[in-house]
Amino acid sequence: FILFHMEEKLDIVAYIKYIQQEIKDKKFDDYVHVFYEYKNYLESRIKKNPKDIEAICQLAAVYLELRYDENTSIKLILDTLTNFADEISAIDKSRIYINLAFLYESNDEEKNCLYYLEEAIKLNPHMAVAYNELGRIRMENNIFEDNLNLFEKAYSLSSKMKYQYNYAVALFQHGYILKSKVLFEGLLPKYQDERRVLYGYGVCCFYTGNKRKAIEIANKLAQGKNDDYITESEIADLYFLCDEYSKHNEMYDNSEIGYYSDVRWLAPYFYSLKVQGKMEKLQAKLTEVITEKNNKIIETEAEELDDEFTETEKNEDIQEYQKEKNEIITAFEKIINEDYKPEIKIKLWLMYGCYMIDCPRHQSL
């Protein structure tokens, strides 16, 4: 993309195209110049017209890119709302409120975030993004009342893949597995390589009685690249549900991550070894993780105290390692001596990301 040195030759759309091209596959220091250029351009526009809502919202996003704290961007927008309250249309206010909601969420001010999303919907009930993000935040905080309707509304207002996916996840979490499966299945023709869609569909297949299809999908996911969305542990969970115990253990044994010795995944791992008759390996695994916990306790006991690591914190860490060790031993003994099968409950995760309407990095043109 050609770099224009005379800012008047660029408008906001041209700048966004320029920015999105310039930042591709580059580190901050190599692309930061574009945001400084854009900042200068936006500030000059606002100086000429202090009511330029688009420029103000874009500048708030640019401040984040330049690593200003969120309060700088929040103040810029709130000052605009205060100074021109009677001159800003309801549609522009709803846009501003969604931008503010994103900034407040980034600043860990959840109450303000929820407030502005709710106000945005009141001003413009046709913004799918506001319903989706309000539903997401409520679900992440275990507020389930009426949030299924929020995802359904977002889905009804927009054909974006994210809204259909999130509605499918919400249906699954509320127990409407068959409806969820239909939505995931509807995404497959276009998004068959999207691992989150494939996993959601596979899980729904299992819970609706099609274990063969669920195993087929688990096999496909296991052959693909492990990512931040669908990890080996999640594929292992699906294998466990489908009674594919050898494959369940293989997912952990061949992992590059090295999973933390926690009873939540160790119990199914122990059970899978027992079912396969691999009792020596089962005993060896128990010895390995108990030794690891004992070593953690010894290391913690030997740590010196200072202002950042008090005696109370040391004792809490030791107690936590001891608790984890006891839970692992208890699970092992139940699996060996009782007719006990650990229960796995799969949770599907919502899609999330930047929802600031005026974000030049992510804005669709």
Rosetta blueprint (number, residue, H / E / L):
1 F L
2 I L
3 L L
4 F L
5 H L
6 M L
7 E H
8 E H
9 K H
10 L L
11 D L
12 I H
13 V H
14 A H
15 Y H
16 I H
17 K H
18 Y H
19 I H
20 Q H
21 Q H
22 E H
23 I L
24 K L
25 D L
26 K L
27 K L
28 F H
29 D H
30 D H
31 Y H
32 V H
33 H H
34 V H
35 F H
36 Y H
37 E H
38 Y H
39 K H
40 N H
41 Y H
42 L H
43 E H
44 S H
45 R H
46 I H
47 K H
48 K H
49 N L
50 P L
51 K L
52 D L
53 I H
54 E H
55 A H
56 I H
57 C H
58 Q H
59 L H
60 A H
61 A H
62 V H
63 Y H
64 L H
65 E H
66 L L
67 R L
68 Y L
69 D L
70 E H
71 N H
72 T H
73 S H
74 I H
75 K H
76 L H
77 I H
78 L H
79 D H
80 T H
81 L H
82 T H
83 N H
84 F L
85 A H
86 D H
87 E H
88 I L
89 S L
90 A H
91 I H
92 D H
93 K H
94 S H
95 R H
96 I H
97 Y H
98 I H
99 N H
100 L H
101 A H
102 F H
103 L H
104 Y H
105 E H
106 S H
107 N L
108 D L
109 E L
110 E H
111 K H
112 N H
113 C H
114 L H
115 Y H
116 Y H
117 L H
118 E H
119 E H
120 A H
121 I H
122 K H
123 L H
124 N L
125 P L
126 H L
127 M L
128 A H
129 V H
130 A H
131 Y H
132 N H
133 E H
134 L H
135 G H
136 R H
137 I H
138 R H
139 M H
140 E H
141 N L
142 N L
143 I L
144 F L
145 E L
146 D L
147 N H
148 L H
149 N H
150 L H
151 F H
152 E H
153 K H
154 A H
155 Y H
156 S H
157 L H
158 S L
159 S L
160 K L
161 M H
162 K H
163 Y H
164 Q H
165 Y H
166 N H
167 Y H
168 A H
169 V H
170 A H
171 L H
172 F H
173 Q H
174 H L
175 G L
176 Y L
177 I H
178 L H
179 K H
180 S H
181 K H
182 V H
183 L H
184 F H
185 E H
186 G H
187 L H
188 L H
189 P H
190 K H
191 Y H
192 Q L
193 D L
194 E L
195 R H
196 R H
197 V H
198 L H
199 Y H
200 G H
201 Y H
202 G H
203 V H
204 C H
205 C H
206 F H
207 Y H
208 T L
209 G L
210 N L
211 K H
212 R H
213 K H
214 A H
215 I H
216 E H
217 I H
218 A H
219 N H
220 K H
221 L H
222 A H
223 Q H
224 G L
225 K L
226 N L
227 D L
228 D L
229 Y L
230 I L
231 T L
232 E H
233 S H
234 E H
235 I H
236 A H
237 D H
238 L H
239 Y H
240 F H
241 L H
242 C L
243 D L
244 E L
245 Y H
246 S H
247 K H
248 H H
249 N H
250 E H
251 M H
252 Y H
253 D H
254 N L
255 S L
256 E L
257 I L
258 G L
259 Y L
260 Y L
261 S L
262 D L
263 V H
264 R H
265 W H
266 L H
267 A H
268 P H
269 Y H
270 F H
271 Y H
272 S H
273 L H
274 K H
275 V H
276 Q L
277 G L
278 K L
279 M H
280 E H
281 K H
282 L H
283 Q H
284 A H
285 K H
286 L H
287 T H
288 E H
289 V H
290 I H
291 T H
292 E H
293 K H
294 N H
295 N H
296 K H
297 I H
298 I H
299 E H
300 T H
301 E H
302 A H
303 E L
304 E L
305 L L
306 D E
307 D L
308 E L
309 F E
310 T L
311 E H
312 T H
313 E H
314 K H
315 N H
316 E H
317 D H
318 I H
319 Q H
320 E H
321 Y H
322 Q H
323 K H
324 E H
325 K H
326 N H
327 E H
328 I H
329 I H
330 T H
331 A H
332 F H
333 E H
334 K H
335 I H
336 I H
337 N H
338 E L
339 D L
340 Y L
341 K L
342 P L
343 E L
344 I L
345 K L
346 I L
347 K L
348 L L
349 W L
350 L L
351 M L
352 Y L
353 G L
354 C L
355 Y L
356 M L
357 I L
358 D L
359 C L
360 P L
361 R L
362 H L
363 Q L
364 S L
365 L L
